[in-house]
Amino acid sequence: MSDLSWSSRSYAVVDVEGNGQRPPDLVELAIVHVADGDIGEPVSWLVKPDTPILWPARRVHGISNDDVADAAPFATIQADVLAHLGNAVIVGHNVGIDLDVLRRKLPDWRPSAVIDTLRLARRLLPDLGTHRLGALVEHLNLAAGLPAGTRPHRADYDVLVTARLLNALATQDPGGAGTWAALCELGGPPIVRSPDEVGDRLF
């Protein structure tokens, strides 16, 4: 039904951090669930990539090759990741990048639906000069009260502020994406922006 509330669906907000290669390989993944509008506790994994982390990526997220030297390869956590993704609607900021990495790791996985909070923010907050995640966090005060030790460009931080962004944009008054139909219209399908346009997703 077109008037079904956005919060009637279950969401898995995802964020990946990569090794800076082209295409990027996974070094960190976080998932947090949103159910009935409530944000759960994030789960995250450090992953040993097949190729080394390059310095431009390390400069962004701070994860070094030493940090992942003893991390599990993705194959050993694959079942756990799939269980956390489940049949939830996948959400991310510039989520096409996350999907690209996840689909290469999980070639048989297909999300039930996808919402891109970058596209959603562009549609609902058109007067902002930039829609990078960091700018939206500052504009909407999305980092207030986050657990100590979380920081930008680490996957657990990014999924929490993205989940808060989803809630803020869905419930924005006036003009929020309050129904599932509106959320799909305004926030999907995902769009991959160029690196120059979304610089805070470089990794």
Secondary structure, 3 states (H helix, E strand, C coil): CCCCEHHHCCEEEEEEEECCCCCCCEEEEEEEEEECCEECCCEEEEECCCCCCCHHHHHHHCCCCCCCCCCECHHHHHHHHHHHHCCCEEEECCHHHHHHHHHHHCCCCCCCCEEEHHHHHHHHCCCCCCCCHHHHHHHHCCCCCCCCCCCCCCHHHHHHHHHHHHHHHHCCCCCCCCEHHHHHHHHCCCCCCCCCCCHHHCC
